[in-house]
């Protein structure tokens, strides 16, 4: 099973290498934008193993984060 977690891009760190900094539930981590070259600062992206795999709208991101939180509480 693969798990993608929503994160919001807060800064482009290296445009040439397609690296950005994303906020994932309050934790900032570096992500690769090679799969989402149109992603910009402020965009929500679905992150899997350090790669932004797809852009999300804010509502999709919020719903996914809510579901992930519920799953965590259930475990």
C-alpha positions in Angstrom: 0.0 0.0 0.0 1.2 3.5 -0.9 0.5 6.5 1.3 0.6 10.1 0.0 0.4 12.9 2.6 -0.7 16.4 1.7 1.8 19.2 2.2 1.8 22.9 1.3 4.8 24.3 -0.6 6.4 27.1 1.4 9.5 27.8 -0.6 11.3 26.8 -3.8 14.8 25.9 -2.7 16.4 25.0 -6.0 14.4 25.5 -9.2 17.1 23.9 -11.3 17.0 20.7 -9.2 13.3 21.0 -8.8 13.5 21.0 -5.0 11.1 22.8 -2.6 10.3 23.0 1.0 6.8 21.8 2.0 5.0 22.0 5.3 3.5 18.7 6.2 1.3 19.0 9.3 3.6 21.5 10.8 6.8 19.8 9.9 8.9 21.2 7.0 10.6 18.8 4.7 12.3 19.0 1.3 10.3 17.6 -1.6 11.1 17.0 -5.3 8.8 18.7 -7.8 9.9 16.7 -10.9 6.4 15.1 -11.1 4.6 18.4 -10.6 6.6 21.0 -12.5 3.7 23.5 -12.4 3.5 23.5 -8.6 4.2 26.9 -7.0 4.6 28.4 -3.5 1.3 28.1 -1.7 0.1 25.1 -3.6 -1.0 21.9 -1.9 0.7 18.7 -3.2 0.3 15.0 -2.4 3.8 13.8 -1.2 5.0 10.2 -1.5 8.6 9.2 -0.6 9.8 12.8 -0.9 8.2 13.5 -4.3 5.2 15.8 -4.9 3.1 13.4 -7.0 0.0 15.6 -7.7 -1.4 19.0 -6.9 -4.5 19.2 -4.7 -6.9 21.9 -3.9 -7.2 23.1 -0.3 -10.4 21.2 0.3 -8.9 17.9 -0.9 -5.9 18.4 1.3 -8.0 19.2 4.4 -10.2 16.1 3.8 -7.2 13.8 3.4 -5.5 15.2 6.5 -8.7 14.7 8.5 -9.0 11.1 7.4 -5.3 10.4 8.2 -5.8 11.9 11.6 -8.9 9.7 12.2 -6.9 6.6 11.1 -4.1 7.4 13.5 -6.5 7.9 16.4 -8.2 4.5 15.6 -4.9 2.7 15.8 
